[in-house]
Amino acid sequence: MNSQPPVRGDLKTSLAGLLALLLILLAHSVEARNTGLHCNDINQDGMKRYQRIIDQAERRHGVNGALIAAVIQAESNFDSRARSRVGARGLMQLMPQTAQGLEIRDAYNPRQNVDGGTRYLKQQILRFGDVGKGLWAYNAGPHRVESNTLFEETRQYIPKVLFYYQCLKQREQQ
């Protein structure tokens, strides 16, 4: 993993987008303290197991590997066989219709899942203009962002991912 911003490319960062992200980061630090999240919660064995796949997705799609790993940690705790109660599958917990739209044949295949999940995450970040809204869309669906519907699960999810992302970025700098 390198020290690039969360997403490279044609994403234009506006002052409003930066302010929104700062507010989300502030909320995530308060939320992390209130929920007992710890950097040690990150599944290091799982990260090591899938690091090469994460690095490949980072290079291919221009999404920071620490952000990809943070999403995987929050979604599946690096369990490639994870399946949610609503049917999301694999490391990045892709819903069947999302996986189909991304032309993923096997959502439990770590390489396909991380590549497709990273591609989808980047699409959402670019679509909505910042990482926080991109994570909101990734977790709840783009229609939820468009209708300004924020479920409690997503309200907890965004700070959790951003917390893990900051932990991973700090580890890179050590």
GURO-657630 format. One record per atom (N, C-alpha, C, O): x negated, y, z negated; atom name. Coordinates in pm, whole numbers, always signed. Layout:
      x      y      z atom
      X      Y      Z   CA
...
end
This chain:
      x      y      z atom
    -85   -117     +0    N
     +0     +0     +0   CA
    -89   +123     +0    C
   -196   +124    -60    O
    -43   +227    +68    N
   -121   +350    +70   CA
    -44   +463     +6    C
    +64   +443    -51    O
   -101   +583    +15    N
    -40   +696    -55   CA
    +46   +783    +36    C
    +61   +903    +11    O
   +102   +726   +141    N
   +187   +804   +231   CA
   +318   +838   +163    C
   +356   +775    +64    O
   +389   +940   +215    N
   +521   +973   +159   CA
   +616   +856   +180    C
   +585   +764   +256    O
   +734   +857   +115    N
   +825   +743   +126   CA
   +857   +703   +270    C
   +866   +585   +301    O
   +876   +801   +358    N
   +907   +770   +498   CA
   +828   +865   +586    C
   +832   +986   +567    O
   +757   +808   +684    N
   +688   +890   +783   CA
   +782   +908   +901    C
   +885   +842   +911    O
   +745   +998   +988    N
   +820  +1011  +1112   CA
   +884  +1146  +1125    C
   +830  +1248  +1081    O
  +1001  +1145  +1186    N
  +1064  +1270  +1222   CA
  +1159  +1324  +1116    C
  +1244  +1409  +1145    O
  +1147  +1277   +993    N
  +1229  +1328   +884   CA
  +1181  +1468   +846    C
  +1067  +1486   +805    O
  +1269  +1566   +860    N
  +1235  +1704   +825   CA
  +1282  +1729   +682    C
  +1401  +1718   +650    O
  +1186  +1765   +598    N
  +1218  +1788   +458   CA
  +1256  +1934   +439    C
  +1172  +2022   +456    O
  +1379  +1958   +404    N
  +1425  +2094   +379   CA
  +1411  +2125   +231    C
  +1395  +2035   +149    O
  +1418  +2251   +199    N
  +1413  +2293    +60   CA
  +1528  +2230    -18    C
  +1511  +2187   -132    O
  +1646  +2225    +43    N
  +1762  +2165    -24   CA
  +1737  +2017    -50    C
  +1771  +1965   -156    O
  +1679  +1949    +48    N
  +1648  +1807    +32   CA
  +1548  +1784    -80    C
  +1562  +1690   -159    O
  +1446  +1870    -86    N
  +1347  +1860   -193   CA
  +1411  +1885   -330    C
  +1381  +1814   -426    O
  +1497  +1986   -338    N
  +1566  +2013   -464   CA
  +1654  +1896   -506    C
  +1658  +1859   -623    O
  +1724  +1839   -410    N
  +1809  +1724   -441   CA
  +1725  +1608   -492    C
  +1762  +1542   -589    O
  +1612  +1583   -427    N
  +1525  +1474   -470   CA
  +1469  +1503   -609    C
  +1460  +1412   -691    O
  +1430  +1628   -636    N
  +1380  +1661   -769   CA
  +1487  +1638   -876    C
  +1457  +1590   -985    O
  +1611  +1674   -844    N
  +1720  +1649   -940   CA
  +1740  +1500   -963    C
  +1763  +1457  -1076    O
  +1731  +1422   -857    N
  +1745  +1277   -870   CA
  +1630  +1221   -953    C
  +1652  +1136  -1040    O
  +1507  +1270   -927    N
  +1392  +1222  -1004   CA
  +1406  +1259  -1152    C
  +1373  +1179  -1239    O
  +1455  +1379  -1180    N
  +1478  +1419  -1319   CA
  +1583  +1328  -1382    C
  +1566  +1280  -1494    O
  +1691  +1305  -1309    N
  +1796  +1216  -1361   CA
  +1740  +1076  -1380    C
  +1774  +1009  -1478    O
  +1656  +1030  -1289    N
  +1602   +894  -1301   CA
  +1511   +881  -1423    C
  +1509   +776  -1486    O
  +1436   +985  -1456    N
  +1349   +974  -1573   CA
  +1433   +969  -1701    C
  +1401   +895  -1794    O
  +1540  +1048  -1707    N
  +1631  +1043  -1822   CA
  +1702   +908  -1826    C
  +1711   +845  -1931    O
  +1750   +864  -1710    N
  +1820   +735  -1702   CA
  +1728   +621  -1743    C
  +1769   +531  -1815    O
  +1602   +625  -1697    N
  +1507   +519  -1730   CA
  +1486   +511  -1881    C
  +1482   +401  -1938    O
  +1474   +626  -1945    N
  +1458   +624  -2090   CA
  +1581   +569  -2159    C
  +1571   +499  -2259    O
  +1698   +601  -2105    N
  +1823   +556  -2166   CA
  +1853   +410  -2139    C
  +1928   +349  -2215    O
  +1798   +352  -2035    N
  +1828   +213  -2002   CA
  +1716   +117  -2041    C
  +1731     -4  -2027    O
  +1607   +169  -2089    N
  +1498    +83  -2134   CA
  +1416    +23  -2021    C
  +1353    -82  -2041    O
  +1414    +85  -1905    N
  +1330    +35  -1796   CA
  +1184    +55  -1833    C
  +1147   +153  -1898    O
  +1101    -39  -1790    N
   +957    -31  -1815   CA
   +883    -73  -1689    C
   +928   -159  -1615    O
   +769    -12  -1668    N
   +687    -50  -1552   CA
   +649   -198  -1559    C
   +630   -263  -1455    O
   +637   -251  -1678    N
   +602   -392  -1693   CA
   +714   -487  -1649    C
   +693   -607  -1639    O
   +834   -432  -1622    N
   +944   -514  -1573   CA
   +919   -565  -1431    C
   +981   -661  -1387    O
   +830   -500  -1360    N
   +806   -535  -1219   CA
   +743   -674  -1211    C
   +644   -702  -1278    O
   +802   -758  -1130    N
   +759   -897  -1113   CA
   +629   -900  -1032    C
   +632   -904   -909    O
   +517   -898  -1101    N
   +386   -893  -1035   CA
   +358  -1016   -951    C
   +301  -1005   -842    O
   +397  -1134   -999    N
   +375  -1257   -921   CA
   +454  -1251   -791    C
   +403  -1288   -685    O
   +578  -1205   -799    N
   +660  -1192   -679   CA
   +602  -1091   -583    C
   +601  -1112   -461    O
   +554   -980   -637    N
   +493   -878   -551   CA
   +373   -934   -478    C
   +356   -912   -358    O
   +288  -1006   -550    N
   +169  -1066   -486   CA
   +210  -1163   -377    C
   +149  -1168   -270    O
   +314  -1241   -403    N
   +360  -1342   -308   CA
   +405  -1277   -176    C
   +382  -1334    -69    O
   +467  -1161   -183    N
   +524  -1099    -64   CA
   +450   -973    -18    C
   +498   -901    +70    O
   +334   -945    -77    N
   +262   -821    -46   CA
   +229   -809   +103    C
   +242   -701   +160    O
   +185   -916   +165    N
   +149   -909   +307   CA
   +270   -873   +393    C
   +258   -796   +487    O
   +385   -929   +360    N
   +508   -899   +435   CA
   +547   -753   +413    C
   +589   -685   +507    O
   +535   -705   +290    N
   +566   -565   +259   CA
   +472   -473   +337    C
   +515   -373   +395    O
   +343   -506   +337    N
   +246   -425   +410   CA
   +277   -420   +559    C
   +264   -315   +623    O
   +319   -532   +616    N
   +354   -537   +758   CA
   +475   -448   +786    C
   +477   -376   +886    O
   +576   -454   +699    N
   +696   -371   +717   CA
   +661   -223   +702    C
   +714   -139   +773    O
   +571   -193   +610    N
   +526    -54   +591   CA
   +462     -2   +720    C
   +497   +106   +767    O
   +370    -79   +776    N
   +303    -37   +900   CA
   +400    -27  +1017    C
   +394    +66  +1097    O
   +489   -123  +1026    N
   +580   -129  +1141   CA
   +685    -18  +1140    C
   +718    +38  +1244    O
   +736    +15  +1020    N
   +849   +107  +1011   CA
   +815   +242   +947    C
   +899   +332   +948    O
   +695   +256   +893    N
   +657   +385   +835   CA
   +723   +416   +703    C
   +735   +533   +665    O
   +767   +313   +631    N
   +824   +332   +498   CA
   +719   +289   +397    C
   +661   +181   +411    O
   +694   +371   +298    N
   +592   +342   +199   CA
   +616   +206   +135    C
   +727   +175    +93    O
   +510   +126   +127    N
   +521     -8    +70   CA
   +568     -9    -74    C
   +636   -102   -117    O
   +531    +94   -150    N
   +576   +102   -289   CA
   +728   +119   -296    C
   +792    +64   -386    O
   +785   +193   -202    N
   +931   +208   -198   CA
   +997    +76   -159    C
  +1099    +37   -217    O
   +941     +7    -61    N
   +995   -123    -21   CA
   +992   -218   -141    C
  +1091   -284   -171    O
   +878   -225   -209    N
   +865   -314   -325   CA
   +961   -275   -436    C
  +1016   -362   -504    O
   +982   -145   -456    N
  +1074    -98   -560   CA
  +1217   -143   -529    C
  +1290   -183   -619    O
  +1256   -135   -402    N
  +1389   -181   -363   CA
  +1400   -332   -387    C
  +1500   -378   -441    O
  +1299   -407   -348    N
  +1302   -552   -367   CA
  +1312   -585   -516    C
  +1390   -672   -555    O
  +1234   -516   -599    N
  +1239   -539   -743   CA
  +1381   -515   -796    C
  +1435   -598   -870    O
  +1439   -403   -758    N
  +1573   -368   -808   CA
  +1680   -461   -752    C
  +1776   -495   -822    O
  +1665   -502   -628    N
  +1767   -584   -562   CA
  +1763   -730   -604    C
  +1866   -790   -634    O
  +1642   -789   -607    N
  +1635   -935   -624   CA
  +1528   -984   -721    C
  +1515  -1104   -742    O
  +1452   -893   -780    N
  +1340   -932   -865   CA
  +1244  -1025   -790    C
  +1186  -1117   -848    O
  +1229   -999   -660    N
  +1139  -1076   -573   CA
  +1180  -1222   -559    C
  +1095  -1309   -541    O
  +1310  -1249   -567    N
  +1363  -1384   -547   CA
  +1421  -1393   -406    C
  +1527  -1337   -379    O
  +1352  -1463   -318    N
  +1395  -1471   -178   CA
  +1524  -1550   -161    C
  +1587  -1540    -55    O
  +1565  -1626   -261    N
  +1688  -1706   -254   CA
  +1804  -1639   -327    C
  +1911  -1698   -342    O
  +1783  -1517   -372    N
  +1888  -1446   -448   CA
  +2013  -1426   -362    C
  +2005  -1400   -242    O
  +2127  -1439   -429    N
  +2256  -1412   -365   CA
  +2345  -1342   -468    C
  +2363  -1392   -579    O
  +2398  -1227   -430    N
  +2481  -1150   -523   CA
  +2623  -1205   -527    C
  +2661  -1288   -445    O
  +2699  -1157   -623    N
  +2838  -1200   -635   CA
  +2923  -1157   -516    C
  +3028  -1215   -491    O
  +2877  -1053   -442    N
  +2952  -1008   -324   CA
  +2894  -1063   -193    C
  +2943  -1031    -85    O
  +2790  -1147   -204    N
  +2737  -1214    -86   CA
  +2611  -1158    -26    C
  +2565  -1207    +77    O
  +2551  -1055    -88    N
  +2424  -1002    -38   CA
  +2316  -1107    -58    C
  +2319  -1183   -155    O
  +2219  -1112    +36    N
  +2124  -1224    +39   CA
  +1979  -1180    +51    C
  +1946  -1080   +115    O
  +1894  -1261    -12    N
  +1750  -1247     +8   CA
  +1685  -1138    -74    C
  +1746  -1077   -162    O
  +1559  -1113    -42    N
  +1476  -1019   -118   CA
  +1537   -880   -125    C
  +1539   -819   -232    O
  +1585   -830    -12    N
  +1639   -693     -8   CA
  +1791   -693    -13    C
  +1854   -590    +11    O
  +1850   -809    -44    N
  +1994   -823    -66   CA
  +2078   -762    +46    C
  +2155   -669    +25    O
  +2061   -819   +164    N
  +2136   -772   +281   CA
  +2272   -840   +287    C
  +2283   -961   +271    O
  +2375   -761   +310    N
  +2508   -815   +331   CA
  +2509   -885   +467    C
  +2438   -843   +558    O
  +2590   -991   +482    N
  +2591  -1065   +609   CA
  +2616   -977   +732    C
  +2550   -994   +834    O
  +2711   -884   +722    N
  +2739   -800   +839   CA
  +2625   -703   +869    C
  +2600   -671   +985    O
  +2555   -657   +765    N
  +2438   -571   +786   CA
  +2327   -651   +852    C
  +2264   -605   +947    O
  +2304   -773   +800    N
  +2200   -859   +858   CA
  +2232   -890  +1004    C
  +2143   -889  +1089    O
  +2357   -917  +1033    N
  +2398   -946  +1171   CA
  +2373   -825  +1260    C
  +2324   -839  +1372    O
  +2406   -706  +1212    N
  +2384   -584  +1288   CA
  +2237   -556  +1313    C
  +2201   -491  +1411    O
  +2152   -605  +1224    N
  +2007   -590  +1238   CA
  +1945   -706  +1316    C
  +1824   -713  +1332    O
  +2031   -797  +1363    N
  +1990   -916  +1438   CA
  +1896  -1007  +1358    C
  +1800  -1062  +1411    O
  +1928  -1021  +1230    N
  +1854  -1112  +1142   CA
  +1924  -1246  +1145    C
  +2043  -1256  +1112    O
  +1853  -1349  +1185    N
  +1912  -1483  +1195   CA
  +1921  -1552  +1060    C
  +2016  -1626  +1034    O
  +1822  -1528   +973    N
  +1819  -1595   +843   CA
  +1784  -1493   +735    C
  +1667  -1459   +718    O
  +1884  -1446   +663    N
  +1863  -1343   +561   CA
  +1781  -1394   +444    C
  +1731  -1315   +364    O
  +1766  -1525   +432    N
  +1683  -1581   +325   CA
  +1536  -1594   +367    C
  +1451  -1625   +284    O
  +1507  -1571   +493    N
  +1369  -1574   +540   CA
  +1303  -1444   +496    C
  +1344  -1336   +540    O
  +1200  -1451   +410    N
  +1141  -1327   +355   CA
  +1095  -1229   +463    C
  +1118  -1109   +449    O
  +1031  -1276   +567    N
   +979  -1186   +671   CA
  +1094  -1115   +742    C
  +1089   -993   +761    O
  +1197  -1189   +781    N
  +1311  -1129   +849   CA
  +1385  -1033   +757    C
  +1425   -924   +798    O
  +1402  -1073   +632    N
  +1477   -993   +536   CA
  +1407   -861   +508    C
  +1470   -756   +512    O
  +1278   -865   +481    N
  +1204   -743   +447   CA
  +1192   -653   +570    C
  +1204   -531   +559    O
  +1169   -711   +687    N
  +1161   -630   +808   CA
  +1296   -561   +834    C
  +1301   -440   +857    O
  +1403   -638   +832    N
  +1535   -581   +856   CA
  +1579   -485   +748    C
  +1634   -379   +778    O
  +1555   -520   +621    N
  +1591   -432   +511   CA
  +1516   -300   +515    C
  +1573   -195   +486    O
  +1389   -306   +551    N
  +1309   -184   +562   CA
  +1359    -97   +677    C
  +1368    +25   +665    O
  +1390   -160   +788    N
  +1444    -87   +904   CA
  +1574    -18   +865    C
  +1596    +99   +899    O
  +1662    -90   +794    N
  +1790    -35   +751   CA
  +1770    +79   +651    C
  +1837   +182   +660    O
  +1678    +60   +556    N
  +1650   +164   +458   CA
  +1601   +291   +528    C
  +1646   +401   +495    O
  +1510   +277   +622    N
  +1460   +395   +695   CA
  +1573   +464   +771    C
  +1581   +587   +772    O
  +1660   +386   +835    N
  +1773   +444   +908   CA
  +1857   +531   +815    C
  +1898   +641   +852    O
  +1883   +481   +694    N
  +1968   +555   +600   CA
  +1899   +680   +548    C
  +1962   +784   +534    O
  +1769   +671   +520    N
  +1695   +788   +472   CA
  +1693   +896   +579    C
  +1716  +1014   +550    O
  +1667   +856   +703    N
  +1665   +954   +812   CA
  +1805  +1010   +839    C
  +1820  +1129   +866    O
  +1905   +925   +831    N
  +2043   +968   +856   CA
  +2090  +1073   +756    C
  +2153  +1172   +793    O
  +2058  +1050   +628    N
  +2111  +1139   +524   CA
  +2011  +1243   +476    C
  +2046  +1330   +396    O
  +1889  +1236   +523    N
  +1794  +1345   +502   CA
  +1711  +1341   +376    C
  +1625  +1427   +359    O
  +1733  +1245   +287    N
  +1642  +1232   +173   CA
  +1650  +1091   +115    C
  +1741  +1014   +144    O
  +1551  +1061    +33    N
  +1537   +926    -21   CA
  +1654   +889   -111    C
  +1706   +777   -103    O
  +1696   +982   -197    N
  +1806   +953   -290   CA
  +1934   +913   -217    C
  +1997   +813   -251    O
  +1972   +993   -118    N
  +2093   +960    -41   CA
  +2072   +835    +44    C
  +2165   +758    +66    O
  +1949   +815    +91    N
  +1920   +692   +166   CA
  +1938   +569    +79    C
  +1992   +468   +125    O
  +1893   +576    -46    N
  +1912   +464   -139   CA
  +2060   +445   -173    C
  +2106   +332   -187    O
  +2132   +554   -186    N
  +2277   +549   -211   CA
  +2343   +474    -96    C
  +2423   +383   -120    O
  +2311   +511    +28    N
  +2369   +444   +145   CA
  +2325   +299   +153    C
  +2405   +212   +189    O
  +2200   +272   +121    N
  +2149   +135   +126   CA
  +2226    +47    +28    C
  +2262    -66    +60    O
  +2252   +100    -90    N
  +2318    +22   -194   CA
  +2468    +11   -177    C
  +2525    -97   -196    O
  +2533   +120   -142    N
  +2680   +122   -141   CA
  +2741   +129     -2    C
  +2861   +108    +15    O
  +2658   +158    +98    N
  +2708   +173   +234   CA
  +2714   +319   +273    C
  +2748   +404   +191    O
  +2682   +349   +399    N
  +2681   +489   +443   CA
  +2815   +559   +428    C
  +2820   +679   +405    O
  +2925   +484   +442    N
  +3057   +545   +427   CA
  +3078   +600   +287    C
  +3155   +694   +269    O
  +3012   +543   +187    N
  +3024   +593    +49   CA
  +2955   +729    +34    C
  +3002   +815    -40    O
  +2843   +746   +104    N
  +2775   +876   +100   CA
  +2861   +979   +172    C
  +2880  +1090   +123    O
  +2913   +941   +288    N
  +2995  +1033   +367   CA
  +3121  +1076   +292    C
  +3165  +1190   +305    O
  +3179   +984   +214    N
  +3299  +1018   +137   CA
  +3266  +1068     -4    C
  +3356  +1095    -83    O
  +3136  +1079    -34    N
  +3090  +1127   -164   CA
  +3140  +1040   -278    C
  +3175  +1091   -385    O
  +3143   +908   -257    N
  +3187   +812   -358   CA
  +3064   +747   -420    C
  +2989   +676   -353    O
  +3043   +773   -548    N
  +2926   +719   -617   CA
  +2974   +628   -731    C
  +3022   +676   -833    O
  +2959   +498   -710    N
  +2998   +400   -811   CA
  +2895   +396   -923    C
  +2780   +437   -905    O
  +2937   +348  -1039    N
  +2846   +338  -1154   CA
  +2724   +251  -1120    C
  +2612   +283  -1160    O
  +2746   +142  -1049    N
  +2633    +55  -1011   CA
  +2528   +135   -931    C
  +2408   +122   -955    O
  +2575   +216   -838    N
  +2483   +295   -755   CA
  +2421   +407   -837    C
  +2305   +442   -817    O
  +2497   +463   -929    N
  +2445   +568  -1018   CA
  +2328   +513  -1100    C
  +2236   +588  -1132    O
  +2330   +385  -1133    N
  +2219   +323  -1206   CA
  +2110   +274  -1111    C
  +1992   +273  -1147    O
  +2149   +233   -991    N
  +2056   +176   -893   CA
  +1952   +278   -846    C
  +1833   +247   -843    O
  +1995   +397   -810    N
  +1904   +498   -754   CA
  +1792   +531   -853    C
  +1675   +527   -815    O
  +1822   +564   -978    N
  +1714   +592  -1073   CA
  +1623   +472  -1097    C
  +1503   +488  -1117    O
  +1681   +352  -1095    N
  +1601   +232  -1117   CA
  +1498   +216  -1005    C
  +1380   +192  -1032    O
  +1542   +229   -880    N
  +1449   +216   -768   CA
  +1344   +325   -774    C
  +1225   +298   -756    O
  +1386   +449   -800    N
  +1289   +559   -806   CA
  +1191   +541   -922    C
  +1074   +578   -911    O
  +1239   +486  -1032    N
  +1150   +457  -1145   CA
  +1046   +354  -1105    C
   +926   +375  -1127    O
  +1089   +244  -1045    N
   +993   +141  -1001   CA
   +897   +197   -897    C
   +779   +164   -897    O
   +948   +280   -807    N
   +864   +342   -706   CA
   +753   +424   -772    C
   +636   +413   -734    O
   +788   +506   -871    N
   +688   +586   -941   CA
   +587   +497  -1014    C
   +467   +527  -1014    O
   +633   +390  -1075    N
   +542   +296  -1141   CA
   +442   +240  -1043    C
   +322   +235  -1071    O
   +490   +197   -928    N
   +404   +137   -826   CA
   +307   +239   -767    C
   +192   +207   -739    O
   +354   +362   -749    N
   +266   +468   -698   CA
   +156   +498   -801    C
    +41   +520   -764    O
   +190   +499   -929    N
    +89   +524  -1032   CA
    -14   +413  -1034    C
   -133   +439  -1052    O
    +30   +288  -1015    N
    -64   +175  -1012   CA
   -159   +186   -895    C
   -277   +151   -906    O
   -110   +234   -782    N
   -196   +252   -664   CA
   -307   +351   -691    C
   -418   +337   -639    O
   -278   +452   -772    N
   -374   +559   -797   CA
   -476   +523   -906    C
   -573   +596   -926    O
   -455   +413   -973    N
   -547   +372  -1081   CA
   -663   +293  -1026    C
   -750   +251  -1102    O
end
